[in-house]
Amino acid sequence: MKALEASSTVLLSHHLKALRLPTINAECEKLARQAAADNADHLSYLLQLTELELLERERKAAERRLKAAHIPTHKTLDSFEFAARPSVNKLLVSELARCEYIERRENVLFVGNPGTGKTHLATALAMAACGRGYRVRFYRLTELVTLLLEARDERSLLGLKGRLAKLDLLVLDELGYVPASKVGAELLFDVISGAYERTSLIVTTNLPFESWTEVFGSERLTGATLDRLTHRCQIIETKGESYRLRDAKAKIRRSTAGNAAGSGGQRELRQDALEGGQTSS
């Protein structure tokens, strides 16, 4: 009987591998022993196995989507300091993390000074979208413009635009740090125009709208870009001091305080030594 059971186990493992059910293959014996101990019926046992398989598949699929998104640094809303950014509506951002705006093909625009958390929020929303099954791609804006220019020169622009068109969410980070060339600005506008009401966009920028001509070069192109981006869009301002500047100031204060304490200690040591010398003499 044991030999027959061993043979059945080997055959079952072979069949499960052929059917590409690795989680069921790994868990079936352990769950079978547990089901026997609990006197569970066959359907309950099968339900447990299939649920484990589906959960593992979804976990791996989410990992693949996250990898394909090319997000530079993983950040979540849990680690964002909303108390330090009262201009950011926590309730609204939490609602955006449910990704219903993607279903409505709406955009999100984060506007604020450097170091105020725009990229953190954009990253957190992008990761939330990956977790909910959406196809996401994260680009620094200068990176995307460079790719568009290279694709144009190599006559592969249609292929790149086709891949972008398949996305559910496109994140464009750091608009405004480097002005685009005339051709680069036109190619970028073409991407934004193509995404209009088809693919949701998240854009982060340190520039007020009236200064976007510094990126796009002309008022006509700037106006057309803003018209498409801001239609059906949530605009969130991240006001306040830069996190990086705040942390740098804190380090300087700690360093200054430490140096002052060290200098005081050295003076006390010198005074003790002097007094000791006077006593001995």
ZAMI-320031 format. One record per atom (N, C-alpha, C, O): z, x, y. Coordinates in steps of 0.02 Angstrom, whole numbers, plus 50000, padded with zeros to 5 digits. Layout:
BEGIN
ZXY...
This chain:
BEGIN
500005004249940500005000050000500005004350063499655003050111500425009750060500455014250118499785017750130499585018750187499455019550075498795022750081498295017950113497885020050154498335011450095497895006450124498035005550198497575004850238498675005550217498865004850287498615010850328498375010050384498685016750299498445022750334497695022550344497455024350397497335020250292496605019650298496415014550351495955015650390496775008950353496635003750404496775006450474496405004950521497305010450481497475013150546496925017850571496735017750629496675022050525496135026650543495515022850564495195024450614495335017650524494745013650541494825009950607494365009550647495435007250618495565003650681495495008350740495195006550791495765014350734495705019250788494975020950801494765021550859494585021650749493875023050756493515017450792493115018650838493665011250773493335005450804493535004850877493115003350920494175006050893494405005450962494095010851006493945009651065493995016750978493645022051016492925020151028492665021151083492605017350977491905015250984491835009651036491345009451072492335005351039492324999851088492585001951157492594997951204492785008351163493045011151225493645007251250493675004751306494145006851205494785003651221495345008651210495755007751164495375013851251495855019351237496585017251244497005019751207496735012751290497435010751299497675006651240498235007651216497255002051216497434998251156497525002951096497985002151056497085007851091497135012751037497795016551040498105017950989498005018251101498615022251108499245018051099499765020751078499215011651114499825007551116499885002651057500424999751048499365001651018499364996150969499914996850916500234991950898500025002950890500525003850838501235002750865501644999350833501375005450923502045004650952502174997250967502724994750952501674993750996501774986751011501804982450948502134977250947501464984650895501484980950832502194981150802502444976150777502514987050806503194987550782503674983250824504124980050798503554983250890503974979350935503874971850922504354967950923503244969850911503094962850899503414960450834503664954850829503404964850783503714963150719504474962350727504774957750698504774966850766505494966450778505684960150817506224957350806505244958150863505384952250904505134945750872505224940350900504824946450813504534940650779504014937050824503974930950824503634941050861503114938250905502494936450865502354939450814502134931350889501534929250853500954933950871500994938050916500404933050833499824937550841499514937050910499294942050938499474931050938499154930151003499554933551058499264936451104500224933151055500644936551104500544944051101500514947451152500504946551039500384953751029499714955851059499664960851094499194951851045498524953351071498514952951147498184956951180498864948051176498894947151248499214953351281498954955751331499754955851252500074961851280499604967751280499564971551329499254968651224498794974251219498234973851271498084978851305497924968051277497364967351323497594967951396497224970551438498204965651411498464966451479498564973851496498394975951551498824977751448498904984851460498234988351472498174992651515497734986351432497064989351440496784987751509496504992251542496844981551531496574979651596496944983151653496624985351701497594983651648497984987051700497784994451706497724997051761497694997651649497505004751650496805005651677496665010451713496355001051660495675001451687495665000651762495315004251798496064995951787496094994851859496395000851894496185002751949496895003951864497205009951893496695015551899496655018851951496315016651846495815021951847495245020351896494985024751929495055013851899494535011851946494755013052018494365015252060495395011552032495665012652100495665020152115495515022052172495825024252067495805031552076495095033852092494995038052136494615031152056493915033052069493695030852139493345034552174493885024752159493705022452226494025026852280493715028452331494645028752269495005032952317494675039752322494605042552377494465042452266494125048952266493455048452301493265052952339493095043052288492435042152319492485040952394492005042252431493065038652418493155037352490493205043752531493095043652591493385049352498493445055852532493935055652590493805058252644494505052452579495025052152630495375058952632495645061152581495395062252690495655069152693496395069752673496565074052633496815065352700497535065552686497775058452672497655053952712498105057552616498335050852598498965048952637499465052452635498925043252672499485040652710499535033152700499025029852688500145030452704500255023352695500605020452756500855024152798500605013852760500955010552815501705011552811502045011452862501965012552751502685013552743502935019752780503505019952802502505024652788502715030852821502535030952895502635036052928502265025452922502095025152993502705023053033503045018353015502835026553089503425025053131503245019653182503095021053240503275013353160503115007853205503605007553264503415005653319504235009453253504725009253307504535013953364504705012553422504195019353348503985024153400503335021953434503135025053484503015016753409502395014253437502445006653448502135002853411502845004453497502934997253507502284993653526502244987553520501784997353549501144994053566500764991853504500314987753509500944994653446500604992953384500964987053351501554987453334500594981653342500874975653312500934976553237500434976453201501544977553213501654978953141501424973053098501124974053045501554966953121501344961053083500594960753076500334959153022500234962253130499504962153128499234967453081498794966153040499504973553085499274979053042499414977452969499004978752925499994974552955500164972652886499684967352860499504967352801499484962852904498994957752885498314960852871497974958852824498134965852911497494969352900497494972852833496964973552802498074975252811498124978652746497954974052688497834976352633497964967452699497764962752647497004962352641496744959552593496634965352689495914966452686495494960052693494904960052675495784954752719495384948752729494854949752783494334946452783494984954452829494484955952881493844958752850493294957852878493904962152793493314964852760492894959052732492284959252736493224954152705492854948252680492484944752737491944941952727492784944952798492474941652855491984946252892491694944352942491904952352868491464957452898491664958952970491244959653014492324959352982492574960953048492744968353053492794971853003492834970753115492974977753127493684978653153494014973953176493924984953150494574986853178494464993053220494154997853198494734992953281494644998553327495325000853351495704997053381495495007153337496125010153360495975014553420495575019253415496305013153476496185016753539496845019853562497355016353567496845026253577497455029453603497375036853610496885039753588497865039953642497845047153653497895050853586498105048053536497685057253585497755061253524498475061553501498935062053541498575061253434499235062053406499675055853408500275056353400499375049953420499775043853425499725039353363499945033653364499435041953309499445038353245498825034453228498835030553180498285035353265497665031553251497395033153181497245028553143497335039553165497065041553100497525039353044497285037352990498175039853055498655037553004498535030252987498495028452928498475026053038498375018853026497695017552992497645013452946497175020953016496515020152986496515022252912496225018952870496855027752898496905030252829497285025252785497075023852729497835022652811498235017852772497835011552755497875009052700497445009152803497025003152791496465004752741496285000652699496185010752747495665012752700495935013252629495605011052581496535016052621496835016452554497005009552527496945008352467497235005152571497374998252549496744994952524496764991252474496184996152558495554993152537495324995952469495074992152427495415002452458495255005352393495665002052338495405000552284496305001052352496744998052303496564990852286496724988352232496224987452332496034980452321495314979752296495054974152293495004985252278494354984852245493754985552290493194984452267493854987552353493284988152399493014995352399493375000152386492374995852412492035002352417492115004952488491915001752536492415010852494492615013652559492345020652565492305024452517492165022552627491985029552641492275031452708492195027952758492625037052709492965039652769492575045652796492445050452759492375045452859492035051052891492375052652958492565048152995492445059052972492535060953042491855060053075491335061653045491855057453135491225055553166490735061353171490145060553159490995067253189490555073053195490245074853127489675077053123490635073853074490385075153006489805070452989489295072652963489875064053005489355059252990488725060653031488165060353004488805062253095488225063753136487855069853109487235069953108488225074953088487915080853058487515079052995486955081452986487815074952952487465072752891486845068752908486325069552874486875064552958486295060552978485735065053003485145063952987485905070053043485405074653069485085078753012484475079753011485505081052965485235084952909484795080552865484265082752843485005074452853484605069852812483935068252846483425067652813483945067752912483325066552949482845072452941482255071552930483125078452948482695084452942482425085252871481875087752861482825083152821482625083952751482265077752724482105077452665482145073052767481785066852749482155062952694481845059952650482825063152697483225059252650483675054252686484175051852659483465052552747483875048152788483925041152758484455038052760483375038752730483395032052700483895031652643484235026552634483935036952604484415037152548485135036952572485545033352544485285040752625485965040852653486135034052682486685031452671485665031152719485795024552748485875019252694486255014452702485515020052640485575015352584486265015752552486555010552534486545021852546487215022652518487745019652565488235016652543487645020652630488105017852678488085010152677488595006852687487495007452666487415000152666487774996852607487924990852609487915000652554488254997952495489014997552504489364994752462489265000552558489985000752568490254993952592489894989952621490894992852577491244987052605491594988952670491684984752714491804995252675492164997652733491955004852749491965009152705491775005952811491595012652835492085014652890492155011052940492425020352881492905022752930492595028452969492355033352940492595027853036492335033053080492915035653122493155032253167493145041553106493745044353137493565049153194493075052853189493955048853247493905053753302493255053153342492925058153355493095047153362492535046253408492755048653477493255046253504492375053253505492515055453573492715062653581492735065153638492865066153526493085073053533492495077753548492565082653584491915076153520491315080253531490735075753550490575071153511490405076853607489835072653624489265073653574489145079153550488925068253558488355068653511487725070453550487665068853609487255073753516486605074853547486245068253554486455063253526485695068253590485315062053601485085059153534485165053153522484815063353491484585061053425485185058853382485155053753348485725062853385486325061153346486615054553368486825050553326486635053253433486895046853459486465041053436486725035753419485815042053436485355036653414485445035253339485425029453318485535040453299485635039453228486305036053214486355031753170486815037953252487465034753244487425027353263487705023153229487085025853317486995018853337486635014953282486785009153269486155018153251485775014853198486235012953140486155007653110486715017353123487195015853070487635010053090487745005453051487905010253152488345004953175487964998353180488234993053162487354998653203486944992553207486794989753138486804983653128486664994153090486514991953022487124988852988487064984552945487714991153008488334988452978488534981753008488944978152979488254980053065488454974053101488424967853057487894965953033489004964653048489084958553009488884959352935488754954452900488854965652912488704967052842489264971352811489484970152755489464976452848489984981052825490514981652879490354982552938491144981152860491684981952909491754989252930491644993752890491924990252993492024996953020492734997653045493014993053076493035003453033493645005453067493465011553108493215016553082493605011353173493435016853218494065019053254494445014853280494195025553258494745028153298494445032053356493955035753346494735031353415494465034853473495015036453523495495032653530494945042053558495405043853612495115042153680495425043453731494525039053681494185037553743494235030153761494155025953717494385028553824494315021553846493575019653845493135023953848493435013253840492745010953832492275013553887491705015153874492535013953949492105016054004491885023353998491435025554033492215027153954492035034253945491605035453883491455041253868491405030153848491015031153787490315033953800489985036353754490095033653863489445036753879489475044253867488955047453859490075047153867490145054353853489925055953782489715061553767489965051053737489755052053667489035049953658488645053653627488845044153684488185041353669487655043253721487065042153709487865046053778487385048953824487065044253873486855046453926487035037853858486715033153904487105026653904487415024653854487095023353962487445016953968487135011653923487485007353896486475011953916486125006953874486355007453802486525002353771486375013453774486575014453704487325012953696487535010153646487725014953746488445013653743488575006153743488985003753703488235002553787488334995253791488134991853726488484987253704487584993953697487354990853634487834992353577487954988153534488114998453577488595000353525489234996253531489484993553481489504995953591490124992153602490024984753588490474981453562489444982153604489314975153591489374973553517489644968353499489114977953475489134976753402489824978253373490054974753328490154983353399490814985253372491354980153390491764978353348491354977853452491904973753476491814966353462492284962453472491224964353439491134957353419491504956253353491374959753304491964951353351492364950053292492734956453272492624959353218493184958653316493514965053307494244964553329494404961153377494684967953292495384968653312495454975453348495304980653318495674975253411495754981453450496504982853456496874978753483496714988653432497424990353431497524996853469497215001953454497954996653520498105002553560498725006153533499225002953517498685012653528499255016753505499495020753565499305026553575499925017653605500165020853666500765025253650501105024453599500895030153695501485034253687501315041653682500745043753687501845045653673501775052853668501515054953600501655051653549501145060253598500885062953535501455064853488501945067953508501375062853424501865064953373501905072553370502455075453365501335075753372501325083053365501665086353425502035091153417501545083553485501865086253545502625085053542503015089453561502815079153520503535077553514503875082353465504415084853479503555083553407503845088053358503885095153383504365098753370503365097253421503365103953449503935104853499504265110053500504045099653541504595099953589505265100353553505715104053574505335096453499505965096453461506095103353432506665105753432505575106653406505655113353378505865118353432506295122653420505565117653491505745122153546506465121253566506835126053578506685114753569507385113453586507865116353535508375119353552507685115553470508115118253417508135125853421508665128953412507555128853434507515136053437507915138653497508275143653491507855135253553508235137253614508975136653602509365141053621509175131053571509885129953556510145135253508510705137853516509745136953458509945142053410510015148853442510485152653427509545150553487509585157053521510195157353566510525162453571510335151653599510915151453644511565152353604512015156053624511595148953546512185149553503512255156753477512805159453474511675159753459511685166653434511915171453488512285176153474511685170453549511885174853604512625174253618512965179153631512875167953616513595166953626514005170353573514525173453588513775169853511514135173153456514145180653463514655183853449513575183453486513555190753495514025192953550514345198153545514065188853605514525190653659515255190553635515645194953653515415185553593516095185153566516255191153522516815193853524515765193253481515875199053438515995205353479516435209353464515585206153533515665212053575516355211953609516685217153616516565205953632517225205453664517785206953616518265210353634517735204553553518245205853502518295213453488518835216253483517705216553483517695223653470518015227653526518385232453515517855225353588518145228853646518895228153647519255233053657519145222053636519865220953636520205224753580520755227353588519865225153522520155228953466520225236353484520705239653466519705238853519519725245853539520275247453588520605252653583520395242853635520925243853684521615243753652522055247653671521695239453603522345238953569522505245353530523065247853532522005248153496522115254053456522255260253498522605264853476521995260353560522115266053602522815265853633522995270353671
